[in-house]
Amino acid sequence: MKTAQHRQLRLLLWLYFWLLIVEGALRKWVLPGLSTPLLVIRDPVALLALWVGAPLLLQKRFQSWLQWLLGIAAAAFFLAMLVGHRDLITALFGTRILLIHLPLIFLYAAAFDRDAVLRFARMLLLISIPMTFLIVAQSNLPDSHILNVAPGGEDTAAFTGALGRSRPPGTFSFINGLVSFYTLAAAALFARLYGLAQNRARLLLLLAAGIGLVVALPVSISRSLLFGYALVVLAVGGALLLSRARLLPLISSLLAIVLVVFIASSIPAFRDTSEAFVARWDIATENEGGDEGVIGVLRLRVLGGFTLSIEERDAAPILGYGIGMGTNVGAQRLSGERKFLISEGSWQAILGELGLPLGFVFLAWRVALGWYLLRLSLRSASKGNSLPLIFLGASFLGVISGGLSQPTSLGFLVVSAGLTWAAATTPPILVLIPTAQMNLNPTPGQG
């Protein structure tokens, strides 16, 4: 690929990322009357990126992944039109997920490298600071306030939390976007912290962003965000062990984290919302976990998404209801209401849409991709590059079981998985090779 095309592709992928961040804001505050069309605002960018980056997708390392994906998409579309819901718009809306968005994972992997991923990490941290101020404001304002308005300018995007407080969505349409953003930002924080050069400006950014991430946890009143943070920390621990990090940087990192938590805990927004977060944790744990407590919650919320889809595999037709039916757009067209016609769970929705045979093939594709990224990340960490494993903490569950029907969840799945893969690519090292014009044996008086 020519340098100009490569630069254009990178700009398009950056634009895809920025639209992911501001998409909800456009639908809520800027152009609420165009809320529904803005659901696909990233689609033209994705299409253009695929057109420009087509030569990169022809690389051998991507071919088998894309061949299976395109085959699944084609089969899903024809099944939807032949034996499923038979609505062309719904089928196209669902198929575009497999044809337009998921292939971008491989474009991110091909177009970017480790240094570019670090630039993404820096941008995520810069965005996280005003994002935290925004969700603090949303948390302290009534659900009816303009900052808490839902897409379309009606109702509210704030979701019930605890003790009279709601879960703020930030710039996103719903709380799930905020959870995905801060989980990825947590990986970005550790990525920049790991092997940090002593630079005062960078340290100030990391300190400010770290405080913002800690404050965001109780303000969000989201157990999913706590779980996301835990996965990132677990990945960082694995990275430190595999890379055999020296003791001094490890101790410095731990002390920095302790300092950030200490400072954040003294901020009023943290103290004011911590009680609501704990209350929601206790209530939800009692309702979902029963006598098993947290173990029961994990079994229901994590393993339940996998096991329930298997247990209820016969609930849908053998060839499925049709791709796209599990999306809100499909539900609106087919039933007149925006609701989950099949299931809110990703695996259940896939099996319901595609049917048992094709659904299991697609699920196997996702699990295989997650397994590949895990192996790639572990291998990179063992060679001293811990960046992929750190980002894997934010992307792994999304790859194998993240929701595809909701545009924001889909977007973060694409970006986080693509950055994880790209982080394993080391930038080329410039080597100066003497040429015939260079005088390697200067005569006396020269050189």
DODRENNU-766294 format. One record per residue: residue in three letters; x, y, z of N, C-alpha, C in turn. Coordinates in pm, whole numbers, plus 50000, padded with zeros to 5 digits. Atoms other than C-alpha are relative to their C-alpha. Example, Ala and Ser with C-alpha at 12.3 -4.5 7.8 and 13.67 -1.06 7.14 Angstrom:
ala500894988150000512304955050780500905012050000ser499184988149994513674989450714499235010950073
***
This chain:
met500844988050000500005000050000500875012550000lys499254987650008501255034849910499875007650132thr499974992449876502165058550191498775008950014ala501174991149995499345082750102498734992150035gln501165008349968496755054650110500044995450145his499875004549861498105042050439499645011250097arg500324988649916497855076950587498495002649999gln501454998050011494285080350457499244989550081leu500655010749924493345046750608500085002850149arg499864996949857494715056850946499065011250042leu500924989049968492725089250936498564995150008leu501365005649997489535069850857499764991950126leu500165008149879490125045851146499975008850125trp500094990449890490765075151379498615006550001leu501344994050008487515090851253498954990450053tyr500925010249947485685058251328500015000450152phe499864999249854487015060551684499325012550055trp500584987649949486005096951727498485000149988leu501455000950013482505090751594499404990850105leu500455008849892482205062451845499865007750130ile500024992149876482965087252124498855010149999val500964988850003480595114952007498654996249942glu501275004150063477835094551840498805002750090gly501114997949907475605095352149499725014850022ala500174985649981476215132652200499265006249882leu500704995050118475115139451843498524996450004arg501395004849998471955119051891499185006350113lys500714994549885471105135152226499915015249998trp499904985549979472195171552209500145008149873val499704992050119473315182351863498934998649893leu500985002750105470945165851614498984989550047pro500945010049946468235148451819498944995649900gly501005003650101465835149251525500494989549902leu499415010050090468235126851331500564988350079ser499475010449912468755102251615500074986449934thr500015013350063467765071351416501004998949885pro498975000950105469825078851101501435000150054leu498654999149944472825086951323500464986850061leu499595013349954472795050751442501044994049906val499085005850099474715042751123501005010649952ile499104989350041476925073851117501404994849971arg498665005650023480055052051131500054990749878asp500025009450112478945029550844500705005349875pro499284995050119480095052250556501515000550021val498574999649969483455056850731500594985949993ala499535013850004483785019250774500104994949856leu499975004250140482915013150408501185006049926leu498884993450067485455038550288501334994350048ala498785006049946488095023950520500264986349938leu499855013150063487444989350376500445001349855trp499624997850139487755003050024501495003849990val498604995550004491055020850096500944989150050gly499125009949938492444992650310499884986049943ala500195013450059491394963650084501314992649976pro498745007350021495034955649988500564993950128leu499505005249873495894950950355499214987750045leu500835011449961492994927050407500314987449920leu499625011550081494424904650138501224992550057gln498875006949936497324895650367499574986150046lys500315013949971497494858450432499504998050142arg500375001949860497154862350809498535003450027phe501404996249979493654877150767499034991949915gln500895005850100492274856350480499014990050057ser500915010249949490844826850672498935006250090trp500984993349913489184849650928498925006649916leu500964992650082487544870650658499164990749913gln500765009450082486524841150439498854993850080trp501055005649915484624825150726498955010550032leu500944989449963483074858350825499085003649884leu500824996850117481894866450473499044988649967gly500885011550024480504831250432498844999750097ile501064999649898478554834050758499015011249969ala500874988650031477214868250657499084997049882ala500815003350117476034856150316498924989850034ala500985010349962474354825150462498925005950090ala500974993849908472704845950737499005008649925phe500914991350076471274870850487498974991749922phe500925008150081469784844250261499014992250088leu500935006949909468314824850555498935009550051ala500974990249951466684856650685498945003049894met500924996650107465114863550346499184987949953leu500715011950049464104827450269499084993950105val500795007049897462894812850599499835008250128gly500074991949879463304840750856498935010649992his501004989349996461564874250899499685005649862arg500204995950139461924882350524499885015249981asp500014985550014462334919650584501395004449952leu498714996850062465084933050355500805010050083ile499284989749924465964963950563500584994050129thr499525006349876466234943650884501174990649971ala498935009450036468364917150711501295007549965leu498824992150036470704943350566500625006650122phe499494993449880470984961550898500784990150087gly499295010049922471994929451072501254995049931thr498865005450074474314916950797501165009849995arg498944990050008476234949750787500974998850117ile499125001949885477624941251132501164990849963leu498995009850038479484911550985500805004449878leu499354996350125480314927250648500805012950009ile499404986749998481264962850741500835002650126his499364996149874482204965451108501054990050049leu499035009749946483884933151223501284999149917pro498735000050075486394933650932500955011350037leu499124988949960487694966751071501004995750106ile499045005249902489344946651350501334997349931phe498795003850072491824934151091500675012249936leu499404987750053492294968750940500775007450107tyr499264993949890493234983051279501314992550023ala498815008149978495674954151318501055002349892ala499074998450112497204960550975500535014249988ala499644986050025497264998650972500815006250113phe499334994049885498635005351321501044990650058asp498995007949930501564993751531500035004250146arg499924997549856502684995451893500025014950033asp499914985649974503575032551880498665007049976ala501314994150029500225041351721498994996650108val500905003949891498405021851992500255008650123leu499694991249887500215042452255499435013949978arg500644987150027498945073752081498494999250023phe501405002149966495415059652102499815000350151ala500105000549855496045053052471500055014250059arg499904986349951497095089152527498705007649974met501244993050031493965101852353498864995450090leu501035005249910491735079052561500125006450138leu499804993949868493275093352878499615014849998leu500394985950011492815129152757498485001450000ile501464999450006489145122152681499394996550135ser500585004849874488595104853016499865011250104ile500044989249900489245137053211498715008249987pro501294992950010486355158153071498814990650010met501095009549987484235126553053499614998150147thr500305001649858484545122753430499275012150055phe500724987949957483515158853487498544999449951leu501365000750055480495152553262499134990350080ile500855009749930479265121253443499765004250145val500234994649865479745138253782498845010049995ala501094990450016477495166453659498694992849975gln501235007550028474955141653519499474993150125ser500415007049879474925122653847499335009150101asn500544990649902474105153854044498845008449947leu501124992750059471415166753809498774990949989pro501225008250017467785155053775500044992149870asp500065008250121467085127653522499395007549882ser500684992450105464995152853329500885011149942his499124989350048467925176953280500504997049859ile499575001550139469185182852926501244991049990leu498815008550005472495165653011499664985250012asn500405014049984470575133853091498944995649899val501045003250098468255134452791500404987749919ala499765012050081467915102752583500175003849854pro499924997350144468695100352210498635003649944gly501284995250053466015118752017499475011950076gly500404988449921465735145652285498804997750088glu501165003049917462985127752477500394990250111asp499775008949885462845109052811501405002250057thr498694998749937466135102152989500884988049967ala499035010750024469275082152920500584994850131ala499535004649869470065079453292499224987650041phe500595012849964469375044753428500014998650152thr500155001049855468185036453780501234993850066gly498855005249926471045031554026499614995650139ala500355003249861470545032654403499975012950082leu500114988849907469625056554686499635013049927gly500474988250071467915080154444500935005049892arg499054995950104470925082954214499864991049878ser500075007550125470945072353850501404997949943arg498725002950065473725057853637500155009149879pro499854990350109475035085353405500594993449875pro499495006050124475725077253036501185007249937gly498954992450065478355103952962499555004949864thr500374995850136478415112552592499274989049925phe500555011650069476995078252509498484999250018ser501455001449996473425067252454499534992850124phe500425008449888473405043352747501234996750084ile498925002649905475505032053043501014989949946asn499055010150051477045002852847501145006549923gly498944992950070478965027652631501025005750096leu499114994449898480395044252940500884989150060val499235011349945481465010453082501104995749903ser499025004050100483205000952758501125010349988phe499004989450013484945034552737500984999850117tyr499104999449884486325034753092500834987250016thr499215012349996487404998353071501185001049904leu498924998150097489415006352758500975010950048ala499144989449946490725038152923500884994750113ala499195006149894491915017353220501194992549939ala498915006850070493944995752980500995010349946ala499134989550051495285027852824500875005950110leu499244994549887496355040753166501184991050034phe498925009249967498375009653245500994998749885ala499105000750115499775008852892500985011650001arg499114988349993501155044152935500864999750125leu499255000849875502255037253292501134990049990tyr499025010850011504145005853195501235005049921gly498774995750066507725015253113500055014949975leu500094985650018506995052353153501345006850017ala498824991649985509865076053092499665011350098gln500244989749900510245102253362499795013549930asn500374987750068508435130853193498895006450080arg500954993749909506595155953409498625001649937ala501294998150066503865163553154499244986849993arg500665012950008503145126553105499524995550137leu500405004049865503065120653479498755007550045leu501184992249963500545148753526498764994649930leu501135005650074498315134053255499564986950062leu500345012949941498495099453408499355001850136leu500584997649867497745113153755498565005049985ala501354994550019494735133353633499044989549946ala500865010350058493375104953421499744988850100gly500185010549899493965079453698498975003850104ile500994995349903492005100453945498614999749938gly501295000250069489245104153686499424986049990leu500475013850013489035066553633499514994550134val500425004749868488815059754006498695006650041val501244992849965486145086554059498834994749917ala501075004750089484165073053763499344987350050leu500565012849957483665039253931498775001750090pro501224998449919481315049754216498965008949934val500964991050066479765077554006499144992249900ser500745008050099478775052153740498994990650064ile500835009849929477155029454001499864987249917ser500045011350092478055001353762500914988850048arg499195011749964479184966853872500774994849879ser499305004250121480104959553511501325007349983leu498754992450010482704987253523501024994750100leu499095005949902484204972653841500584986949947phe499555012550057484394938953669500995002549886gly499104996550109486014955253364501365004450052tyr498744995849938488634972253582500774987850053ala499355011849943489334939053754500684991749892leu499415007750110489954921553421501275006849949val498814992850046492394948753315501144998450099val498965001849897494284946653646500564985949996leu499555013950011494414908753610500944998449880ala499155000650119495864912753259501345006750025val498754993049968498434937653387500884991350089gly499235009049915499474913153658500664988949920gly499435010450086499954886053398501125005549914ala498964993750083501954910053181501285002150079leu498834997849917504274918753467500754987050027leu499365012949973504914882153545500704994449876leu499445005850122505484871353185501195007949947ser498914991750052507714900653097501165000950098arg498955000049897509764895553416500455014350029ala499714985849975509514932353500500915001650120arg499114997149887512174946653725499185004650119leu500734997449876511164951854085499715014850019leu500174985749975511654989654096498845006049921pro501174994850072509214998253812498694994550053leu501225005949945506684974253964499575007150127ile500324993049875506904990654305499545014349971ser500384986350036506715025354146498575000549947ser501355000650055503575015453956498964998050110leu500925002649890501905001654269499835012350089leu500084987949918502745032954467499205010949929ala500764990150076501345054654189498504997050007ile501405003849993498085035054196499435003250138val500444996949863497845038254575499795015050016leu500114985449991498455075854546498745004949929val501184995950077495755079554279498724996850077val501205003949925493185060354488499845008850123phe500054991649880494075080654798499475013949966ile500454986650040493615113854618498544999749956ala501375000950051490445102654441498984998350112ser500945002649890488855090754768499705012450081ser500244987549926489145125954908499145009949922ile500814991150084487165141454622498524998250035pro501425001049960483525149654716499174991049909ala500805008250092482105133054402500184985250029phe499735014049967483775100454503499274996250129arg500635003149871482525101854862498485000049989asp501454998750008479005112754768499334988349928thr500605010850079478455084054524500414986050048ser499545013149953480325056154704498904992550073glu501075006449923477375049554932498954993949905ala500975005250096475035045554633500564987849928phe499375011450068477515022254463499954987650089val500025011349906477805000254773498584994850018ala501405004249982474015000054816499534991949880arg500415007550120473474989154457500684986349998trp499265012749997476164962454496499304990150094asp500625008849899474484948454809498634995149953ile501355003750043470954949154666500054990249883ala499915008650119471914934054331500604986550034thr499385012749960474124907754495499004991150071glu501015007949927471294896954722498944994749904asn501045004250093468774895854436500494989649900glu499495008850105470994878354181500814988350054gly499115010449949473434858654393499394991150104gly500645007949896471114846854668500974996350112asp499135004749891472874826154932501474999049957glu498635001350049475974823054710500725013349992gly499374986950002476604860554713500645003349867val499294995750120479204873054466500224988549904ile499815011750085479864837854338498744997449916gly501255001950072476214834954244499795010549893val500124989450099476294868554067500874997149879leu499085003150110479324858453862499484988349917arg500535011550072477694825353776498835004249910leu501174995650077474524842953660500385009649888arg499724989350096476004873553484501104996549900val498895003350089479174858453337499754986449933leu500205013450057478694821053294498594998349946gly501385001550043474934824853257499795003949855gly500134996050139475354842652925500404989049903phe499585011250084477074811552789499084987950018thr500755012349973475164783652960498535001349961leu501424998350029471674798452916499734998749850ser500185001150145472164801052540500024985549954ile499955014250033473024764052528498734992950049glu501175006449940470164753852758498735003249920glu501214995850072467614773352551500214999849848arg499675000550142469054764052211498814995849913asp501155004550078465744748252104498855009950000ala501084990249991463714779452179499745007049866ala500134993450130464344793651830499924989549889pro500025009350114463724777651488501414995249966ile498715005950030466544755351368500835008849906leu499324990950092467374780651093499905014650042gly500014986649942466734811051311498865008849954tyr501034990250034464374840451305500465009549890gly499474991050101466664859951073500935010450059ile499024990349950469694882251115499395014050001gly500534986449984468874917451237498815000850091met501204999749917465824907351436500345003250146gly499604997349862467784910451761500415014350025thr499644985949983468604947251699498765008350029asn501134991149973466444976551808499325004649873val500574996050128466004987251448499114988949944gly500815011350046464804952351354498734998650080ala501195001149915462454951751651498985010749966gln500914989050035461014985651554499254997149871arg500635002950129460354974251199499054988150008leu500785012449998458994939851287498865000150101ser501035000149897456974947851599499445013750031gly500464986449970456634985551611500495005150133glu499474995949870458464987151947501504997650005arg498565001749981462104991552047500224991550124lys499785009349891462784961252259500784988149946phe499275011950041464734928752253498994989049964leu500965010150044462614905152044500504985850027ile499445013449978464984875852099500604999050139ser499365000449869467314881752394500985011750010glu499004989649977469514908552550501404994050000gly498725006849998472324882852584500524997749858ser499425000750134474714882052287499904986049941trp500025013650055475004844252247498584995449970gln501395003750024471264838952282499445007049877ala500474992550116470584866352027500554994149870ile499395005750120473024850851779499344986849963leu500645012850028471524816051811498555001949957gly501384997350040468034830851784499915005549859glu500014994150133468864850951473500444990149892leu499375008350103471054826051287499574985450004gly500355014149987469664793151415501164992150058leu499025008249929471564764651573501264997249918pro498765003450072473974753151296500865012249969leu499234988150038475024787251159500395008250122gly499704992649879474854803451503501214994550071phe498835006149935477324778451648501275002449921val498834997050083479664784351354500515014150030phe499594986349972479664821851422500565001350141leu499464999749864480144816751796501394993950005ala498675006350005483064793651720501025009649940trp499124989950061484544821051498500435010350104arg499684990049898484354846051785500924994350107val499155006249898485834822052040501414997749945ala498695002450062488634812951797500805013049990leu499324987250008489444849851746500505004350138gly499584996849864489524855552122501194991750044trp498895009049966491804825352166501285004049928tyr498824995650076494114837751891500625012550063leu499484987849938494404872252054500664996950134leu499395004049873495134855552388501394994149977arg498705006150030497924834452239501005010549951leu499144989550053499314864252050500515009150112ser499644991149890499284885652365500994993450096leu499095007249910500964859152581501384998649937arg498725001550069503644853352319500755013349997ser499364986950003504304890852290500545003750138ala499554996849864504514894852668501254992350037ser498825008049970507024866552693501255005349931lys498884994150072509184885852445500275014550042gly499754986749947508994918252643499015010749960asn501024990450041506004935352476498704996850073ser501175002849917503244936552737498755007449955leu501124991750041501004961052553498794991849952pro501185007650044498784934952377499254993450115leu500665006749888498104916152700499235009850086ile500714989849923497164948152881498695003749932phe501234996650072494664957352610499064988149987leu500865011850005493414921652598499054999850120gly500874999349883492034927552949498735007849973ala501184992050035489644952852792499254994649881ser500625004450125488864933852472499554985449998phe500205014450013488784896352541498534995950012leu501405003849982485244892652678499115006049891gly500784993850108483914916752418500094991949871val499815007750122485374895752137499174987350002ile500685013049997483874862852254498525001050036ser501404999849956480604874352407499375013950005gly500554986549996480114912152368498825001649907gly501194997750082476884925552226500355006149865leu499794994950135476774932051851498845008449951ser501194993250050473264945751812499985014850037gln499984986149958473924978252001501225006849938pro498894994050075476095001951788501225003650085thr498864995949918478235014852077500814988050045ser499295012249959479074980152209500794994249883leu499335005050120479914969151855501255008249970gly498884991350030482164999151802501184997850093phe498925002249904484164993752120500614986149984leu499475013350028484514956752039501015000849885val499134998750117486024965651701501305007250035val498824991949970488384992551833500924992950099ser499155006349898489594973652142500694987649946ala499385012050058490194940951953501065003849898gly499034995650099491934959251670501275005550063leu498844994549931494214978151909500814989150069thr499305011149937495044946052094500924993149900trp499215006650103496224929851774501115009249950ala499014990550051498004961151649501155002150098ala498964997949899499914964351978501114989749993ala498985010550013501774932251893500965002949886thr499144996650113503304948751585501025010350043thr498934990949962506654964651658500335009149883pro499664990850109507454996051456501324996149935pro498745003550067510164990551193501145008750050ile498814993049956513665000251296500775004649877leu499274994650114515505023151054501464996150010val498605004250004518865008350959500695007249885leu499254992850101521385029550774500994990549934ile499125009050074523125009050503500915008449912pro499084992150084526265023950342499724997549852thr500195001150144525895030649971501335002149930ala498774998550078528405032149693500525014250002gln499584986150000528435069949722500705003950129met499364997049872529675068250080501424995049998asn498605003849997533445068050117500334993750134leu499805007049875534055041250377501474999950042asn498575000049969537895044550361500615013449956pro499544986750041538725081450353501535000849993thr498584998050012542145091850236500465010550098pro499504989949905544405113150458499535013949961gly500514986450023542985147750497498505000349985gln501455000450010539385135650457499424995250133gly500715004749880536835128850728500485007250120
***
